[in-house]
Amino acid sequence: MTLWITIPLLLLASASPTLTLLKLWQLKEWRPDRLREHMARESWLKQLFGWLRPSILGIWFVSGMIVVPLSGFSPYILQQWGVFLLLILAALTCAQYGSRKQPMPVWTGKAAALTALSLFFPALAGLLIDSFLQEPANVLVIALLPYFAPVFIVLAWLALKPADIVLKRRIIAQAIALRNSHPRLTVIGVTGSVGKTTTKELLAHVLKSLNAVATPVHLNTEIGVARWLISLLKDLSANQTKIIIVEMGAYRTGEIDLLTRITVPQLGIVTYIGNQHLSLFGSSEAIQTAKGELLRALPENGHAFLNSDNEAFSALRAMCRCRVTSVGTDGHADVTAFDVEETLSGLKFRALDTSFEVPIAGTHNVTSVLLAIAVARHLNIPVREIQTSLRTFAPLKHTFEVQSVRGVTVLDDTYNLSPMSFRAATDWARQQPHRHKILLTDGIIELGSKESEIHRSLAGSAATVFDTAYIVSPHFLPYFRDGGFGERAKSASVSLPIEPGDLLVCAGRLPRSLIERLLPPV
């Protein structure tokens, strides 16, 4: 069998599983630790191969045990039997593309390089197999290569890793040098388990009169921040003043420390310390240590802003060698919110002898607003100006966003999910007047050994609020049933009887297409 038939079929058959896995890995920020956690939770077999392709392989093998002996083990039939498998797998790829159901990575340079190399390796393997094996064995072995897509992806990653490391180090070194050449910058670092993005956006909004700039949404890793900082500073005069707000995310200790060496912050904000990504950090203490790296990096003449409505507050404060401003709702913080009220138009409260109104849902967001107020006051923004600015704040999309869609009230909290934000969504829903309340969630990932305990606890509270819980991932369904919902916790694959007038709370990274499918028809 000529290679001009088998190799193109091989590449087409390998394309779909390769792109699907690369899309998943990209969603996990190309981190092997996050990908491993996802695989362990959702089943390695299902995530690596799905169910259809292994089924096709099983049917092909069993059918071959009947067809091939009947042919007298004819080399021609054996050869065609291998081509037949490649044709089926290639047709499956075409069907995925044709139906627009094929997952595709965002075409960054890294994604393109990994895709190209992940498809080069099976082609190379096919050529080598053809060289060392005679027909028909060569075609039969080549036909199995699409099932080794995960192996080829790992090989591609290992092949690119040295260049990737060198490139990252070069970019980070360039960003550090560029930052050090701009001594008049004021850098504000923002970290925490939850609330980082909301706090950053609120602060950027109230500091707009100072022309402050903030890292874009979804950008908080060392390489992302380094690239962004280079693009920002390369055309900026060394003596020019500028306020820069940098969101700092981490999955392990040491990562925020690197971000502080890149950006050199003078002001630091820690929003809240919880159990987000507990399985990656290893312990609650490690999370606290990692987030505290921002505070330890602040100079003695710097300033830290901390949320006192947090059990970690005292420990975080002890990490600071600079002045600290606390915010909270307990009446003892430096900047305290009183008379907190949630209305149809957002939050209302008093602080600094001033009444504030912010068009943002969820009383848990009060501390994010207070942190923005405290930093703005530190930078000499008048309270009245802050008050006026907050009235015009535009809530973030998919972050505790309240919508009305075809008569259904939807709380869209699909940007991210943590135990704290889940409890906040439950508390918010408890206060709503709707007769029928429905929860749609995919569960909280990367909680490690605390996963069962946390989910059952959350389910216990939610079961007193929601009539029904629809769970996207089968992995989390037993937690909600055992936690208090019983049979009222159902798989999201079933039809949801959502009607106009109902309340739908969407918690977790859920595709908008799923939410739209569940809402009443137009």
N, C-alpha and C positions, 0 to 999 in steps of 0.2 A: 504494500500500500504506500503510495507516494506521500512524502511529508507535506506537500502543498495542500493536502486535504486534512491530514490528522492534526497538524500544528495549528492552523486557523480554528479548527473545531475545538481543540484543546484550550486555546486562549479564550474563545467565546464561552465555553463551558465553565472556565475558571473565573470569568469576569464578575459574575453575580455574587458568588460567595466572597470573593476578594473585596469588592466594593462595600458589601454589607458589613463585613468585619472591620474594615478601615473606617467606615462611618461611625460604628460603635466606639472604636478606640479614640477617634477624634473627639467624640462627645465626652470621653473620659480624659480629655486634654493630653492624649498620647502618654499617659502615665500607666506603666505596667501594674502598679499597686492598685489603682482604681479599677482597671480592667479586670484584674484578678478577683477583686471583691465582687464585682458585678457578675462575673462568671460563676463564682461559688454560690451566689444567692439565686441566680436564675437558671441554673443547670448548665454545666459545661457542654454537654451533648447538644442541647437545644440551641445554645448561643453560637457554638462553633459550626454546626452543620444543619440546624433546623430539623424538621421531621420529614419533609418531602424528599430531599436528596438521599438520605439513608434508606428511605422506603423504596425509592427507585433502584438503588443499588441492590437491595435485598431481592426485589422482584426480578431484576436482571439476572442475578446470580442463580436464583431458583429456576427461572425459565431456561437459563443456559444449561442447567443440569438435565433438562429434558430435550431441548432442541439439539444441542451439540452431539450427544450420543446417537441420536437418530440420524445425524448426518455422517456418522462414522468418523467423527472427529476430523472432519475435512478442514485443512488449513484455511481454505477460502471462507468457510462458514465461521470459523473461529475469528478470523480477521474481521469479517463483517459484523460479528457480534460485538467486538470492541468498538467499531465505528458506530454501531447502533446506540451504544451507551453515550458516546460523545454527542451524537445527534440529539438525543433526548435532553441531555444537560444543556447543550447549546440552545435548543428550542426553549427551554425553561428560562434561560437568560433573556432571550428575545421577548418572551411573554411578559417577564418582569418589566422590561423597558417599555413594551407596547402598552401595558396597562398603567404605566407611570407609578408602579409600586416598588421600583428598585431604589433602595436607600443609596444615597450618593454623598460622599464627603464634600465639604467645602473645599474648593480647589486652591488651597494654599500651596506654596512651594514644597513643603514637607509632604503634604497629601499626594501631590502629583509624583514626587520622587518615589515614595513608598509604593504607590500604585504601579508605576512603571517597572520597578524592580521586582515587585511581587508577581507580576505577570511575566517578567523576563525569566525568572527561575524555573517555572514549569516548562516554558519553551525550551530552555537549555536542557532541563532534565529529559524532555522528550527527544531531543537530538542525541543525547548521550545514550538513552535507552535504545534508540534506533540503531546506534553504532555498535552496541555490545550484544544485542539480542536479535535473533533471527525471527522472521515472520513465521507464525502469526503471534508469537509471544510478545513481540515488541508493541504491537497495537493494543493487545489486551492490557499490558502494564500501563501504557500511555493513557488508556481510557480511565484509569483509576486516579490519575494525577490531580484532577479537579478537587478530589476529596482531601488533598494535602494542602489546600489553600492556607490554613492556619500555619502550617510549617513554613511555607514560602514567605508568608508575611513576617514571621519571626526572623527568618534568614535576611529578609530585606532590611528589617529594623536593625539587626546586628551589623549588617554591612554599612548602613548609613550612620550608625551611632558615633563612630570616631569623628566623622566630619561634622555631625550635629553638635557634638561636645565642643569642638574647636570653634565652630560658628557662634555658638551661644556665648562662649568665653570672650570671643572677640567683640560681640555686640555689647555684652555687659561691661567689658573694660572701656569701650568707647563711651557708653552712657555715663560711667563713673567719672571719666576724664572730663566729659562735657559738663556734667553737673558741678564738678569742682572748679571749673573755669567760670562759673556764674555764682559768685559769692553773695549776690544781693537777692537771691531767690528766697521766698518764704515757702517752705514745703510743709504741708499738713498731711500726716499719715492717718489713715482710718482703717481700723481692723476690728475684729470681733467674730463671734460665731454666727451671729445674725444681725441684720440691720445695717450692714456696712454700706450697701448701695444706696439705701434710702437716706441715711445720714449724709453721705457724700453729696447726693443730689440736692438735698435741702440746704446744705452749707454752700454749695456752688450758687444756688439761687439767691441766698441772702447776701452773698459776697459779690454779686454781679456788678455792683457799683465800683468795686475795686478791680474789675476785669480779671477775676480769678478764673482759672481753668481747671478742669477735673478730668481724670482718666475716663475714657468711654465706658459705657455699660458693658459688662461681661469681661472687662480687662482688669485683672488684679494679680497676675503671676509675674515672676521676675523677668522673664524674657519679653512678655507683652509690655510691661511697664518700661523696660529698657528701650525697646523699639519706639514706643510712644514718646519717651523723654528725648530721644535723639531727634525725632522729627520736630518736636516742639522747640528744642534749644538750638538747633543747628543754625538758624537764621536770627537768633536773639542776641542782641548786644550783651557783652559780658558785664557791663555796668547797669544794665536795665533791671528794674525791680519787677517782680512778678510773684503772684500767689498761685501755688500749684497744690491741688488736692489729689492725693494718691490713695486709691483703695488698695489694701494689702490683704491678699488671701494666702492661705497656707493649708497644706495637708500633713506636714511634718514639721518638727522643730528644725530651726535653722533657715527656713525659707523666708520668714519675715525679716530675720537678721540680714539676709542677703539683700532684700528689698530696701532696708534702711541704709545699707552701704551704697546702694545705687542712687538713692534719692536724698539722703542726709536730711531727714525731717527735723524741724525745730519744734513743731507742735504735733501732739499725738492724741488720737481719740480711740478709746476702746469702748465699743457699743455694749456688748453683752457676751459673757462667756457661758456656753452651754455644752451639749454633747455632740454637736455637729462633727461628722467625720471621725467619730470616736475610734472606729476600727483601724483607721490609718494612723492616727496619733498614738494609739495604744492605751491611753489612760486619760482621765479628766485632768490629772496633774500636768500631763504633757501638753494638753490643749492650752492650759493656763500659762505654762512656760512659754509656749510658742507665741501666743498673743502678747505676752509680756515683753517679747524681744523688741517691740516698738518702743515701749516705755524705757527700757534700759538703754536704748540708743539715743534718747533725747539728751541734749546738753544740759548742764546745770542751769543755764539761763533760758532753757526752753520752758514748755508748759504742757501739762497733760490734762486731759478732760475725760473723766470717768463716770460711768453710770453706777450710782450707789444702790440702785434697785437690783443688785446682783450679789449673790453669795461670794463671788470672787473679789469683790470690791476691796476689802482690806488687804488681801494678798497682792493685788495689783498696785494699790497705793504704796505698799512697802517697796515695790520695785523701782519707784521713781526717785530720782535725785534732784528733780526740778519741782517747781510749784505745781500743785494739783487743784483743779476745780472740779467739784462733784456736782452731778445733776441727778434729780430723782423726784419721787412723788411721796416720800415718807415724811416730809417736813423738816428733815435735818440736813439736806444737801445745800451746797452753796447757791445753786439755782434750782428752786423747787416749784413744781406745778401744783396749784391748788384748784379746787372746784372743776376737776376734769369732767367734761361732758361730751358725749358723742351725739351729733345731730345728723339730719339727712344731708347736710352740706359739709360735714366733716367734724373736726375736733375743736372744742373750745376749752380754754383754761386760763388761769391767771399765773403770771410769773413776773418777778421784778416789778411788782406793783403795776402791771400792765395786762390788759386782756388780749389774748391772742386767738385768732381763728385761722385754721389751716384746713384746706379742702383735701383731707386725707383720712381714710377709714382706719379704725382699730386703735383702741386706747393704748395698746402696747407701743404704738409709734410716738407717744408723747415724749419718751426719753430721747428719741432720735431728734425731735424738734428742739428739745432743751439743749442738746449737745450743739446743734447748729447755732442756737441763740447765744450760748456761752462763748463759743469761739468767735462769733461776730462781734460780741461785746468786747472781747479781748483785743480784737483788731480795730476797736474804736468806731464801730458802726453804731449810730444812735439807736436806742430801743424803738423809737417811733418808726424809723426806717425799716428795722427788722420786722416790726409788726405789719407794716404795709406790704413788704415783700412776701411774707408768708401767706397773705391772703390770695396771692396770685400763683402760688406753687401748683404745678401740674403734676398730679400723681403719676408714678411710674407705671408703665404698662405691665400687666401680669403680676404686680406686686400689691396684694391686698386691694385690688381694683374692683370697685362695685359697678356693675353694669346692669342694664335692663335690656334683655334680648327676647323679643317675641313674647313679651308679657311675663317672662321669668326673671326674677332677680338673681344675678350670678355674681358670686364673689370669686374673682379670678386671682388666685394666689399660686400661679403656676411657674413663676420665675425660679423659685427654689422652695425647699421645705425643710423645716427643722422641728424638733419637739416644741420649741417655744412658739413658732409661728402656727403650728397645728393647734396648740392650746388657745392662741389668740383668735384663730378662726372659729373655734368652738365657742369661745366666750362671746364673740361678736354675734354669731348665729343665735345664741341663747337669747339675746336681747331683741331679736327681730320678731315682728308680729305675724309672720307668715304661718298659715295653718299647716302646710306640708313642707318639711325641711329635709333635703337630701344631701348626702355627702358623697363626693366622688374623689377618690384618692388613689395614688399608686404606692403609698407607703413611704417610709423614710429610709434612705439607704445609708450604708457605712456606719452603722451603730455597733458593730461587733457583738460582743457577748451580751450587751445590754438591749439588743434588738427586741427580743421577746418581751422583756419586762417593760420597756418604754412603750411599745405598741399596745400592749394589754392595758396599761395605765391610761394611755390616750383614748383607747376605745371605750374604757369605762366611763370617762367623762362625756365623750361624744354620744354614747348610747342614750344618755338622758336628754339629748338635744335633737338628734336627727331621727326621723322615722325609719330611714333606710340608709345603709352605707353600701356603695358600689365600689368594689376594689378591683383595680386594673390588673395587678400582679397576683397570680394564684399563690405565690409564696407568702403574701401577707394576709390572705383571706382568713386562715385559721386564727390569727391573733385577734382580729376584730370579732369573730364569732365567739371565741372564748372570753374576750374582754368585756362582753356585755350585750352585743348585738344579737347573738344567736343566729337564727335563720334570717334575721333582718339584714345581715351582711351577705351580699350577693356578688357574684362575678360581674364585672362591668361588661362582659360579652352578652349578657341578656338584655332584653329591651327594657328601657327605663320609662315608667309611666310619668314623665314630667309634663306638667300642664301649666298654662298661664296662671299666675298667682303663686306658684311655688317658689321656694328658695333653693338654689343649687350652689353648694360650696365646693369649689374645685381646688384641691390642695395637692401640690406636687407638680412635677414636670409632666404635664399632660398635653398631648397634641391638641391644638385647637380643633382639628378635624373631628376628634372624638367628642369634644364638647358640643360642637355644632350638630353632630349626628344624633345626640341624645336630646337636644332641645326640640320643642314642638315644631312641626313643619311650617313653612311660610304660608 
